[in-house]
Amino acid sequence: MPLPLIERVVYGPVRSRRLGVSLGVNLLPSGMKVCNMNCAYCQYGWTRGAARYRGQGVGWPTPQAVEVAVSERLNRAAANDEIVDRLTIAGHGEPTLHPEFEEIVECLSAARDRIAPTMPIAILSNSTTCMYADVRKALRTLDERFMKLDGGDPFTLRNLNATRVPLEAIVDGLTTLGPLTVQSMFVSDLAGRIENVGEGAVNEWLAAIERVRPLAVHLYTLRRGPALSSLRPATPRRLREIAEHVRAAGIPSQVYTSGEADALLPEAPPSPSRRTPGGSRRAAP
């Protein structure tokens, strides 16, 4: 069954080995999935009426509403001595489709600077909008950018992610964004229609990764029920093999085999950490 959509701006805290203890920030309309991809593996189910343009749809939270919600939650965390490692912009769709994304990031940063100045702000994005100057500018002001890239050829991108954005535009956008981490979902398909774990698909993906030259690549696979029921997780062995190819290209790579890279409710406990001012803590080196 797909996960229910998020009804509020701030949710969590979410725990994961990768991001520690995060407060999620949902920039999408309440209870409405807005995304310009329709990924076969999506934990929120299929995208109905996929967005073709930034800002399409109604009910987007205003920058002021986001700042108020985040400020209130950070203040509560500080008052209760609650441990929070980061703010993570994610939610149940693609956050950079928000028509005022740049203003949202400015408001988020202002709230963080006032209340928890050492807390990093991260984003989980599908990478389809970083060719736009205003989005790219806003992304660069964030502390951490986790950007999706599941395939390196148009066939895989179309079948797995079902986006109208051309692969070349995505890869070119990522190459101009600056320091980032690529996150990639690998799956197989009982019906044989969709997969990106085969040698040919992996080689094409590796070529795209080498063009982007990210700081690191995070590999993961299914943990919850996907939109397409015939999908199956990639095996841990195959994920490790792909990671070795990435490392051979001189790029650090980490495998997450039990859902730790999931944006919403990973089960793995956070890594040991130390407190920092403002009710937050930073991961220990």
C-alpha positions as CSV (number, residue, x, y, z in Angstrom):
1,M,0.0,0.0,0.0
2,P,1.3,3.5,-0.8
3,L,2.2,5.8,2.1
4,P,-0.4,8.5,3.0
5,L,0.4,12.0,1.8
6,I,1.7,14.5,4.3
7,E,-0.8,17.0,5.7
8,R,1.5,19.6,7.2
9,V,4.6,21.6,6.4
10,V,6.9,20.2,9.1
11,Y,6.9,16.5,9.9
12,G,9.1,14.1,11.9
13,P,11.6,13.9,13.3
14,V,12.7,11.3,10.8
15,R,15.6,9.0,11.7
16,S,18.1,7.5,9.3
17,R,21.7,6.4,9.2
18,R,22.3,8.7,6.3
19,L,20.8,11.9,7.6
20,G,20.6,11.4,11.3
21,V,17.6,12.9,13.0
22,S,15.8,15.2,10.6
23,L,12.8,17.5,10.6
24,G,11.1,17.1,7.2
25,V,9.9,20.2,5.4
26,N,7.1,19.6,2.9
27,L,6.7,22.4,0.4
28,L,3.9,20.6,-1.5
29,P,0.2,21.4,-1.2
30,S,-1.3,19.6,1.8
31,G,-2.5,16.1,0.9
32,M,-1.7,16.6,-2.9
33,K,1.2,14.8,-4.6
34,V,2.8,17.2,-7.1
35,C,5.7,15.8,-9.1
36,N,7.0,16.0,-12.7
37,M,8.2,12.4,-12.4
38,N,6.0,9.3,-12.1
39,C,8.5,6.8,-10.7
40,A,7.5,3.1,-10.8
41,Y,9.0,2.7,-7.3
42,C,7.4,5.6,-5.6
43,Q,6.3,4.9,-2.0
44,Y,3.5,7.4,-2.4
45,G,2.0,5.6,-5.4
46,W,1.4,6.9,-8.9
47,T,1.4,10.6,-9.6
48,R,-2.1,11.5,-10.9
49,G,-2.0,14.3,-13.4
50,A,1.8,14.8,-13.2
51,A,2.9,18.4,-13.2
52,R,4.5,19.6,-16.4
53,Y,5.5,23.1,-15.2
54,R,6.8,24.7,-12.1
55,G,4.1,26.1,-9.9
56,Q,1.3,24.1,-11.6
57,G,-1.6,23.5,-9.2
58,V,-3.0,25.3,-6.2
59,G,-2.6,25.2,-2.4
60,W,1.1,25.8,-2.2
61,P,2.2,27.0,1.2
62,T,3.5,30.5,1.2
63,P,7.1,31.3,2.2
64,Q,5.8,33.1,5.3
65,A,3.7,30.0,6.3
66,V,6.8,27.8,5.9
67,E,8.9,30.1,8.0
68,V,6.3,30.3,10.8
69,A,5.9,26.5,10.8
70,V,9.6,25.8,10.8
71,S,10.3,28.5,13.5
72,E,7.6,27.1,15.8
73,R,9.0,23.6,15.5
74,L,12.6,24.6,16.0
75,N,11.6,26.7,19.0
76,R,9.8,23.7,20.5
77,A,12.8,21.5,19.8
78,A,15.1,24.0,21.6
79,A,12.7,24.4,24.5
80,N,12.5,20.6,25.0
81,D,16.2,20.0,24.5
82,E,15.2,17.8,21.6
83,I,17.9,16.4,19.4
84,V,17.6,17.4,15.7
85,D,20.5,17.0,13.2
86,R,19.1,18.9,10.2
87,L,16.2,20.3,8.4
88,T,15.5,18.3,5.2
89,I,13.3,19.6,2.4
90,A,11.5,16.6,1.0
91,G,7.8,15.8,1.3
92,H,5.5,13.9,-1.0
93,G,6.6,15.3,-4.4
94,E,9.3,17.5,-5.9
95,P,9.9,20.5,-3.7
96,T,11.6,22.7,-6.3
97,L,8.4,22.8,-8.3
98,H,7.1,25.3,-5.7
99,P,6.6,28.6,-7.6
100,E,8.4,30.6,-4.8
101,F,11.1,28.1,-4.1
102,E,13.9,30.7,-3.9
103,E,11.9,32.8,-1.4
104,I,11.1,29.6,0.6
105,V,14.8,28.8,0.9
106,E,15.6,32.4,2.1
107,C,12.8,32.1,4.7
108,L,14.0,28.7,5.9
109,S,17.6,29.9,6.2
110,A,16.5,33.0,8.2
111,A,14.5,30.8,10.6
112,R,17.5,28.4,11.0
113,D,20.0,31.3,11.5
114,R,17.8,32.8,14.3
115,I,17.1,29.6,16.2
116,A,19.6,26.9,15.4
117,P,22.5,28.5,13.4
118,T,24.6,25.3,13.3
119,M,21.9,23.1,11.9
120,P,22.4,22.2,8.2
121,I,19.5,22.4,5.7
122,A,19.4,19.6,3.2
123,I,17.2,18.8,0.2
124,L,16.1,15.6,-1.5
125,S,15.3,16.5,-5.2
126,N,14.6,14.7,-8.4
127,S,17.1,16.9,-10.3
128,T,14.7,18.0,-13.0
129,T,14.7,21.8,-12.2
130,C,18.4,22.6,-11.5
131,M,18.8,24.0,-15.1
132,Y,16.7,27.0,-14.0
133,A,18.8,29.9,-12.7
134,D,16.6,30.8,-9.7
135,V,16.3,27.2,-8.6
136,R,20.0,26.6,-9.0
137,K,20.8,29.7,-7.0
138,A,18.5,28.6,-4.2
139,L,20.0,25.1,-4.2
140,R,23.5,26.4,-3.9
141,T,22.6,28.3,-0.7
142,L,21.6,25.0,1.0
143,D,24.2,23.1,3.0
144,E,23.5,19.7,1.4
145,R,22.0,18.6,-1.9
146,F,20.9,15.0,-2.4
147,M,19.9,14.8,-6.1
148,K,18.3,11.8,-7.9
149,L,19.8,10.1,-10.9
150,D,18.4,6.6,-11.5
151,G,19.4,6.1,-15.1
152,G,21.9,7.3,-17.7
153,D,20.0,6.6,-20.9
154,P,16.6,8.0,-22.1
155,F,15.0,4.5,-22.2
156,T,15.6,3.8,-18.5
157,L,14.7,7.4,-17.5
158,R,11.4,7.1,-19.4
159,N,10.4,3.7,-18.1
160,L,11.6,4.1,-14.5
161,N,10.9,7.7,-13.8
162,A,8.4,8.7,-16.5
163,T,9.5,12.3,-16.8
164,R,9.2,14.6,-19.8
165,V,12.5,16.3,-18.8
166,P,15.2,15.2,-21.2
167,L,18.1,13.2,-19.7
168,E,20.7,15.6,-21.2
169,A,19.0,18.6,-19.4
170,I,19.1,16.8,-16.1
171,V,22.7,15.8,-16.4
172,D,23.8,19.2,-17.7
173,G,21.9,20.8,-14.8
174,L,23.7,18.7,-12.3
175,T,27.1,19.4,-13.8
176,T,26.5,23.1,-13.2
177,L,25.0,22.9,-9.7
178,G,28.2,22.5,-7.7
179,P,29.0,20.1,-4.9
180,L,26.2,17.5,-4.5
181,T,25.5,13.9,-3.6
182,V,23.7,11.7,-6.1
183,Q,21.2,9.2,-4.8
184,S,20.1,6.4,-7.0
185,M,17.4,3.7,-6.7
186,F,18.1,0.4,-8.3
187,V,15.3,-2.2,-9.0
188,S,14.4,-5.2,-11.0
189,D,11.0,-6.2,-12.4
190,L,9.4,-9.6,-12.4
191,A,7.5,-8.7,-15.5
192,G,10.7,-7.7,-17.3
193,R,9.4,-4.2,-18.3
194,I,11.5,-2.0,-16.0
195,E,14.9,-2.4,-14.5
196,N,18.2,-0.6,-14.2
197,V,20.4,-3.2,-12.6
198,G,21.5,-4.8,-15.9
199,E,25.0,-4.3,-17.2
200,G,24.0,-2.0,-20.1
201,A,21.8,0.2,-18.0
202,V,24.5,0.4,-15.3
203,N,27.2,1.3,-17.8
204,E,25.1,4.2,-19.2
205,W,24.3,5.4,-15.6
206,L,28.0,5.3,-14.7
207,A,28.9,7.4,-17.7
208,A,26.4,10.0,-16.5
209,I,27.8,9.9,-13.0
210,E,31.3,10.5,-14.3
211,R,30.0,13.6,-16.1
212,V,28.4,14.9,-13.0
213,R,31.4,14.1,-10.7
214,P,29.4,14.3,-7.4
215,L,30.9,14.4,-4.0
216,A,29.5,10.9,-3.4
217,V,26.9,8.5,-4.7
218,H,24.3,6.8,-2.4
219,L,22.8,3.6,-3.7
220,Y,19.6,2.1,-2.3
221,T,16.6,-0.1,-3.3
222,L,13.0,-0.8,-2.4
223,R,11.9,-1.2,1.2
224,R,8.2,-0.3,0.9
225,G,5.5,-1.2,-1.6
226,P,6.2,0.5,-4.9
227,A,3.6,2.0,-7.3
228,L,4.4,-0.8,-9.8
229,S,3.7,-4.0,-7.9
230,S,6.0,-6.2,-10.1
231,L,9.1,-4.3,-9.0
232,R,11.6,-6.1,-6.8
233,P,14.6,-4.8,-4.8
234,A,18.1,-5.0,-6.2
235,T,20.1,-7.6,-4.4
236,P,22.7,-6.3,-1.8
237,R,25.4,-8.1,-3.9
238,R,24.4,-6.2,-7.1
239,L,24.3,-2.8,-5.2
240,R,27.8,-3.5,-3.9
241,E,29.1,-4.4,-7.4
242,I,27.6,-1.1,-8.7
243,A,29.2,0.8,-5.9
244,E,32.6,-0.7,-6.7
245,H,32.3,0.6,-10.3
246,V,31.6,4.1,-8.9
247,R,34.6,3.9,-6.6
248,A,36.8,2.7,-9.5
249,A,35.9,6.0,-11.2
250,G,37.3,7.8,-8.1
251,I,33.9,8.8,-6.6
252,P,33.0,7.7,-3.0
253,S,29.9,5.5,-2.9
254,Q,27.8,4.1,-0.1
255,V,25.3,1.3,-0.2
256,Y,22.0,1.3,1.8
257,T,20.4,-2.1,1.6
258,S,17.6,-1.8,4.2
259,G,15.9,1.5,3.5
260,E,18.3,3.9,5.3
261,A,18.4,6.2,2.3
262,D,14.6,6.5,2.4
263,A,13.4,10.1,2.9
264,L,10.5,9.4,5.2
265,L,10.7,6.8,8.0
266,P,14.0,4.9,7.9
267,E,14.3,2.4,10.7
268,A,18.1,2.5,11.3
269,P,19.2,4.5,14.4
270,P,21.2,7.7,13.8
271,S,24.9,7.6,14.1
272,P,26.6,8.8,17.3
273,S,26.7,12.5,17.5
274,R,27.4,15.5,19.7
275,R,25.2,18.4,20.6
276,T,25.5,21.8,19.0
277,P,23.8,25.1,20.1
278,G,20.2,25.7,19.1
279,G,18.7,22.4,20.1
280,S,20.6,20.5,17.3
281,R,23.4,18.1,17.1
282,R,26.0,17.3,14.4
283,A,27.0,13.9,13.3
284,A,30.3,12.8,14.8
285,P,33.1,12.4,12.3
